[in-house]
C-alpha cells in the first residue's frame, strides 16, 4: 500500500512538472529582434520592450544620470554586419551592448563589448568602444511601449532610433565602406554583365564621380532603350552636372516611353522639374 501511494505521489509530481513546463504565459516586457538590411550587410537589434502602464518613465522608472540597459531584462544587443562609424569612432563588425545614460537635456550613448550582462549589472567603462552625448527630441504623442528602430536609410547612413513616452533619441550610423565599394564597382565594370546602372545610381546617390555616373547611365540606357527608367536616370545625372543637351534628350525619351501609361503625368512633372533646374 505504501509503495502504491508513493508511486501515485510521484506520478502527481511528474504530471504537475510537465503541465508547468508546457504553460506559456505573457511576459511584461517581451523580447523583440529587428533586422534591417543596411549598406552591404545588416543591423540586428535584440531588446526587451517595457510599457508605460501609467508610470512616469524618465527621471523615475528610468532614473536620470544612471546607466540604463536601454530596455528591460538583458542589456540591449546590437549587431553590425560591417564596419560602421558612430560619433567619429570606427566600430568593427560584431555584436555589442547598447547602453544609455538618460538626462534632462542630453543623453549619453554607449557602445560596449560586454554582451552578457543582465541589465546594467556587469557594465564596465573599460569595455566601452565609444561613449558620446546626444540631445533627445520631444515627440508630439507618447509612445506606450519602448521601441527601437532603424530609419533614415541611405546607401551608407542610417539612424538607430529610440522612442518611449515623449522622448526620442536618434543615433547616427555611417557605413565605412565607400573606398571598398568604389574599388569593387570599378572592378565589376571590367567583367561580363557590366552593372552600369547600379554603379551610376550609387555615384549619383553619394554625389561622387558624376561624370563617370553619366557615362555609365548612358551606356545602360543604350543597352535598354525601351526602359524609361534608364533614361530617367540619365536625365537626373545630366541635370545634376548641368548637361542641358543630354538632359533634354533623356527627358524626351522618358516622356515618349511613358506617354499613355498611368505614370505619364507624374513623369512629366518629374522631368519638368529637372529641366527647370538647368542653369
C-alpha positions in Angstrom: 0.0 0.0 0.0 2.8 2.3 0.9 4.5 1.6 -2.4 1.3 2.3 -4.3 0.8 5.6 -2.6 4.4 6.6 -3.2 4.0 5.8 -6.9 0.9 7.8 -7.1 2.6 10.8 -5.4 5.5 10.5 -7.9 3.1 10.5 -10.8 1.3 13.5 -9.5 4.6 15.5 -9.1 5.6 14.4 -12.6 2.4 15.5 -14.2 2.5 18.8 -12.4 6.0 19.4 -13.6 5.0 18.6 -17.2 2.0 20.9 -17.0 4.1 23.7 -15.6 6.7 23.2 -18.4 4.0 23.4 -21.0 2.5 26.6 -19.6 3.2 29.7 -21.6 2.1 33.0 -20.1 2.5 36.5 -21.5 5.6 38.4 -20.3 5.6 42.0 -19.2 8.5 43.1 -21.4 8.5 40.9 -24.4 11.8 40.4 -26.3 12.0 41.7 -29.9 14.6 41.2 -32.6 14.7 43.5 -35.6 16.8 43.0 -38.6 17.4 45.8 -41.1 19.4 45.5 -44.3 21.9 48.3 -44.3 24.7 49.2 -46.8 26.1 45.9 -47.9 25.1 43.8 -44.8 22.6 44.4 -41.9 22.0 45.7 -38.5 20.3 43.4 -36.0 19.0 44.6 -32.6 17.6 42.4 -29.8 15.9 44.1 -26.8 13.1 43.8 -24.3 10.2 46.2 -24.6 8.6 47.6 -21.4 5.4 49.6 -21.5 4.5 52.8 -19.6 1.3 51.5 -18.0 0.6 54.9 -16.5 4.0 55.3 -14.9 6.4 58.2 -15.1 9.3 56.9 -17.2 12.4 59.2 -17.4 13.5 60.6 -14.2 11.5 58.0 -12.2 11.2 54.4 -13.6 14.4 55.1 -15.6 16.5 57.4 -13.4 18.4 60.3 -14.8 22.2 60.2 -14.9 22.4 56.4 -14.4 23.4 53.7 -16.9 20.3 52.1 -18.4 20.1 48.8 -20.2 18.1 50.7 -22.9 15.1 48.4 -22.5 14.2 45.7 -19.9 15.8 42.5 -18.8 19.1 41.7 -20.5 21.1 44.6 -21.9 20.1 45.6 -25.5 22.3 44.0 -28.1 23.3 45.5 -31.5 25.0 43.5 -34.3 26.7 45.3 -37.1 27.3 43.3 -40.2 30.1 45.5 -41.5 32.3 48.3 -40.1 30.4 51.4 -39.2 31.3 54.8 -37.8 29.4 56.2 -34.8 30.4 59.6 -33.3 33.6 59.5 -35.2 34.7 56.1 -33.9 35.1 53.1 -36.2 33.3 50.0 -34.9 34.3 46.6 -36.3 31.6 44.1 -37.4 30.2 42.1 -34.5 27.8 42.2 -31.5 27.8 44.9 -28.9 25.6 46.1 -26.0 23.8 49.4 -26.3 23.7 51.3 -23.0 22.4 54.8 -22.4 22.5 57.4 -19.7 19.3 59.5 -19.9 19.5 63.1 -18.8 17.1 66.0 -18.8 18.7 67.8 -21.7 21.3 65.3 -23.0 21.8 61.6 -23.2 25.0 59.6 -23.2 25.0 56.7 -25.7 27.4 53.8 -25.0 28.5 51.0 -27.4 30.1 48.3 -25.2 31.7 45.0 -26.0 30.2 43.1 -23.0 27.1 41.4 -24.4 26.5 39.0 -21.5 25.1 41.4 -18.9 21.7 41.2 -17.3 20.5 44.8 -17.1 23.4 47.1 -16.3 25.0 44.6 -14.0 28.5 43.9 -15.2 28.7 47.1 -17.1 32.3 48.4 -17.0 33.6 51.5 -18.8 36.8 49.6 -19.8 34.6 47.7 -22.3 33.3 50.8 -23.9 34.0 51.2 -27.6 32.5 54.7 -27.9 30.7 56.9 -25.5 29.2 60.2 -26.6 26.4 62.7 -25.8 23.3 63.4 -27.9 20.3 65.7 -27.5 16.9 64.0 -27.3 13.8 65.5 -29.0 10.2 65.6 -27.7 7.5 63.6 -29.5 4.1 65.1 -30.1 2.4 62.0 -28.9 3.5 59.4 -26.3 4.9 56.0 -27.3 3.4 53.5 -24.9 5.9 50.6 -25.5 9.6 51.2 -25.7 10.6 51.0 -29.4 13.9 50.8 -31.2 14.0 51.1 -35.0 16.4 51.7 -37.8 15.4 54.6 -40.1 16.6 57.4 -42.4 18.4 54.8 -44.5 20.6 55.9 -47.4 23.3 53.9 -49.2 25.7 54.4 -46.3 23.9 56.1 -43.4 21.0 55.4 -41.1 19.8 56.1 -37.6 19.1 53.9 -34.7 16.0 55.5 -33.1 14.9 55.1 -29.5 11.4 56.2 -28.6 9.5 55.9 -25.3 6.9 58.2 -23.7 7.5 61.5 -25.4 11.3 61.1 -25.7 13.1 60.3 -29.0 16.8 59.7 -29.4 18.3 59.3 -32.9 21.8 57.8 -33.1 23.6 58.4 -36.5 25.3 55.5 -38.0 27.6 55.5 -41.1 28.9 52.5 -43.0 32.6 52.9 -43.5 32.6 51.2 -46.9 32.9 53.9 -49.6 36.5 53.1 -50.5 35.8 49.4 -50.7 32.7 49.9 -52.8 34.4 52.3 -55.2 37.1 49.7 -55.8 34.5 46.9 -56.2 32.4 49.0 -58.7 35.4 49.7 -60.9 36.4 46.0 -60.8 32.9 44.9 -61.7 32.8 47.3 -64.7 35.6 45.3 -66.2 33.7 42.0 -66.0 30.9 40.4 -68.1 27.3 41.5 -67.2 28.6 45.0 -66.5 26.5 46.7 -63.8 26.4 50.1 -65.4 23.0 51.2 -63.9 23.9 50.1 -60.4 27.2 51.9 -60.5 25.6 55.1 -61.9 22.9 55.0 -59.3 25.4 54.6 -56.4 27.6 57.5 -57.7 24.5 59.7 -58.0 23.2 58.9 -54.6 26.6 59.5 -53.0 27.2 62.6 -55.1 30.6 61.5 -56.4 32.2 60.7 -59.8 29.2 62.2 -61.5 30.8 62.4 -64.9 31.5 58.7 -64.7 28.0 58.2 -63.4 26.5 59.9 -66.5 28.7 57.8 -68.8 27.6 54.6 -67.1 23.9 55.6 -67.1 24.1 56.4 -70.8 25.6 53.0 -71.5 22.9 51.3 -69.5 20.2 53.3 -71.4 21.7 52.4 -74.8 21.6 48.7 -73.9 18.0 49.0 -72.7 16.4 51.7 -74.9 12.8 50.8 -74.2 13.1 51.1 -70.4 12.0 54.6 -69.5 13.7 54.4 -66.0 17.0 54.1 -67.7 16.6 57.4 -69.5 15.2 58.9 -66.3 18.5 58.1 -64.5 20.4 59.7 -67.4 18.2 62.8 -67.1 18.7 63.1 -63.3 22.5 62.8 -63.6 22.7 65.2 -66.5 20.7 67.8 -64.6 23.0 67.3 -61.6 26.1 68.1 -63.8 24.1 70.8 -65.8 24.5 69.0 -69.1 21.4 70.6 -70.7 21.7 68.8 -74.1 21.9 65.3 -72.6 19.2 66.1 -70.0 16.7 67.3 -72.6 17.3 64.3 -74.9 16.8 61.9 -72.0 13.6 63.8 -70.9 12.2 63.5 -74.4 12.8 59.7 -74.2 11.1 59.4 -70.8 8.1 61.3 -72.0 7.9 59.3 -75.2 8.1 55.9 -73.4 5.6 56.9 -70.6 3.0 58.5 -72.8 -0.4 56.8 -72.5 0.7 55.0 -69.3 -0.5 55.5 -65.7 2.8 57.2 -65.0 2.6 59.8 -67.8 1.5 62.7 -65.6 3.9 62.0 -62.7 6.9 61.5 -65.0 6.0 64.7 -67.0 6.1 66.6 -63.7 9.3 65.0 -62.6 11.1 65.6 -65.8 9.9 69.2 -66.0 11.4 69.8 -62.6 14.7 68.5 -64.0 14.5 70.9 -67.0 13.7 73.8 -64.7 16.8 73.1 -62.6 19.1 73.6 -65.5 21.2 76.7 -65.4 
